Amino acid sequence: MEEIGKIIEKLREWAQTVIDTLFNPEGQAEPELIPVPVKNNPRRRY
Protein backbone atom coordinates (compact mmCIF):
# COMPACT_ATOMS: atom_id res chain seq x y z
CA MET A 1 0.00 0.00 0.00
CA GLU A 2 2.90 2.34 0.68
CA GLU A 3 4.02 2.10 -2.96
CA ILE A 4 0.55 3.00 -4.21
CA GLY A 5 0.58 6.07 -1.96
CA LYS A 6 3.94 7.16 -3.41
CA ILE A 7 2.65 6.71 -6.96
CA ILE A 8 -0.49 8.72 -6.20
CA GLU A 9 1.59 11.50 -4.66
CA LYS A 10 3.87 11.63 -7.72
CA LEU A 11 0.82 11.77 -10.01
CA ARG A 12 -0.64 14.56 -7.90
CA GLU A 13 2.62 16.56 -8.15
CA TRP A 14 2.79 15.95 -11.91
CA ALA A 15 -0.83 17.05 -12.39
CA GLN A 16 -0.21 20.21 -10.36
CA THR A 17 2.83 21.02 -12.50
CA VAL A 18 0.81 20.55 -15.69
CA ILE A 19 -2.04 22.72 -14.40
CA ASP A 20 0.36 25.45 -13.29
CA THR A 21 2.06 25.41 -16.69
CA LEU A 22 -1.17 25.55 -18.68
CA PHE A 23 -3.00 28.15 -16.61
CA ASN A 24 -0.13 30.36 -15.47
CA PRO A 25 -1.24 33.93 -16.27
CA GLU A 26 2.35 35.07 -16.76
CA GLY A 27 3.26 32.27 -19.13
CA GLN A 28 6.32 32.31 -21.27
CA ALA A 29 7.18 35.39 -23.26
CA GLU A 30 6.67 35.01 -26.98
CA PRO A 31 9.92 34.89 -28.88
CA GLU A 32 10.88 38.05 -30.71
CA LEU A 33 10.34 37.77 -34.46
CA ILE A 34 13.45 37.93 -36.62
CA PRO A 35 13.16 40.00 -39.81
CA VAL A 36 13.92 38.06 -42.97
CA PRO A 37 15.51 39.98 -45.84
CA VAL A 38 13.55 39.83 -49.10
CA LYS A 39 14.91 40.80 -52.49
CA ASN A 40 12.84 43.60 -53.95
CA ASN A 41 13.28 43.49 -57.73
CA PRO A 42 11.01 46.16 -59.31
CA ARG A 43 11.73 44.94 -62.88
CA ARG A 44 10.19 41.54 -62.24
CA ARG A 45 6.40 41.34 -62.34
CA TYR A 46 4.34 38.39 -61.23
PyRosetta script that sets phi, psi and omega in degrees:
from pyrosetta import init, pose_from_sequence

init()
pose = pose_from_sequence("MEEIGKIIEKLREWAQTVIDTLFNPEGQAEPELIPVPVKNNPRRRY")
pose.set_psi(1, -32.0)
pose.set_omega(1, -179.7)
pose.set_phi(2, -61.7)
pose.set_psi(2, -38.5)
pose.set_omega(2, -179.7)
pose.set_phi(3, -66.0)
pose.set_psi(3, -39.1)
pose.set_omega(3, 178.3)
pose.set_phi(4, -63.0)
pose.set_psi(4, -40.3)
pose.set_omega(4, 177.9)
pose.set_phi(5, -62.3)
pose.set_psi(5, -39.9)
pose.set_omega(5, 177.9)
pose.set_phi(6, -65.1)
pose.set_psi(6, -42.0)
pose.set_omega(6, 179.9)
pose.set_phi(7, -64.2)
pose.set_psi(7, -43.3)
pose.set_omega(7, 179.2)
pose.set_phi(8, -63.1)
pose.set_psi(8, -40.5)
pose.set_omega(8, 178.7)
pose.set_phi(9, -64.3)
pose.set_psi(9, -41.6)
pose.set_omega(9, 177.9)
pose.set_phi(10, -63.8)
pose.set_psi(10, -41.5)
pose.set_omega(10, 177.5)
pose.set_phi(11, -63.5)
pose.set_psi(11, -39.1)
pose.set_omega(11, 178.5)
pose.set_phi(12, -63.8)
pose.set_psi(12, -43.2)
pose.set_omega(12, 178.0)
pose.set_phi(13, -63.9)
pose.set_psi(13, -43.3)
pose.set_omega(13, 180.0)
pose.set_phi(14, -62.8)
pose.set_psi(14, -44.1)
pose.set_omega(14, 179.8)
pose.set_phi(15, -62.5)
pose.set_psi(15, -40.1)
pose.set_omega(15, 179.2)
pose.set_phi(16, -64.6)
pose.set_psi(16, -39.8)
pose.set_omega(16, 178.0)
pose.set_phi(17, -63.3)
pose.set_psi(17, -43.3)
pose.set_omega(17, 179.3)
pose.set_phi(18, -63.8)
pose.set_psi(18, -45.0)
pose.set_omega(18, 180.0)
pose.set_phi(19, -62.6)
pose.set_psi(19, -44.7)
pose.set_omega(19, 178.8)
pose.set_phi(20, -61.2)
pose.set_psi(20, -39.9)
pose.set_omega(20, -179.0)
pose.set_phi(21, -68.3)
pose.set_psi(21, -42.1)
pose.set_omega(21, -177.2)
pose.set_phi(22, -73.2)
pose.set_psi(22, -37.6)
pose.set_omega(22, -172.4)
pose.set_phi(23, -108.6)
pose.set_psi(23, 14.1)
pose.set_omega(23, 178.7)
pose.set_phi(24, -68.7)
pose.set_psi(24, 120.0)
pose.set_omega(24, -177.9)
pose.set_phi(25, -64.8)
pose.set_psi(25, -29.1)
pose.set_omega(25, -179.4)
pose.set_phi(26, -74.0)
pose.set_psi(26, -47.7)
pose.set_omega(26, 178.0)
pose.set_phi(27, 62.1)
pose.set_psi(27, -171.6)
pose.set_omega(27, 177.1)
pose.set_phi(28, -95.2)
pose.set_psi(28, 143.8)
pose.set_omega(28, 178.3)
pose.set_phi(29, -68.2)
pose.set_psi(29, 141.9)
pose.set_omega(29, 178.2)
pose.set_phi(30, -71.4)
pose.set_psi(30, 141.3)
pose.set_omega(30, 179.9)
pose.set_phi(31, -65.7)
pose.set_psi(31, 146.6)
pose.set_omega(31, -179.9)
pose.set_phi(32, -73.0)
pose.set_psi(32, 134.8)
pose.set_omega(32, -179.3)
pose.set_phi(33, -71.6)
pose.set_psi(33, 143.2)
pose.set_omega(33, 179.9)
pose.set_phi(34, -104.2)
pose.set_psi(34, 124.7)
pose.set_omega(34, 179.7)
pose.set_phi(35, -67.3)
pose.set_psi(35, 140.0)
pose.set_omega(35, 179.4)
pose.set_phi(36, -110.6)
pose.set_psi(36, 123.4)
pose.set_omega(36, 179.7)
pose.set_phi(37, -67.0)
pose.set_psi(37, 139.6)
pose.set_omega(37, 179.9)
pose.set_phi(38, -127.4)
pose.set_psi(38, 131.6)
pose.set_omega(38, 177.2)
pose.set_phi(39, -70.2)
pose.set_psi(39, 131.5)
pose.set_omega(39, 179.3)
pose.set_phi(40, -112.8)
pose.set_psi(40, 97.8)
pose.set_omega(40, -178.0)
pose.set_phi(41, -106.2)
pose.set_psi(41, 101.5)
pose.set_omega(41, -175.9)
pose.set_phi(42, -68.2)
pose.set_psi(42, -21.0)
pose.set_omega(42, -178.7)
pose.set_phi(43, -73.3)
pose.set_psi(43, -25.6)
pose.set_omega(43, -175.3)
pose.set_phi(44, -90.5)
pose.set_psi(44, 124.4)
pose.set_omega(44, 178.1)
pose.set_phi(45, -112.0)
pose.set_psi(45, 146.9)
pose.set_omega(45, -179.1)
pose.set_phi(46, -100.1)
pose.dump_pdb("model.pdb")
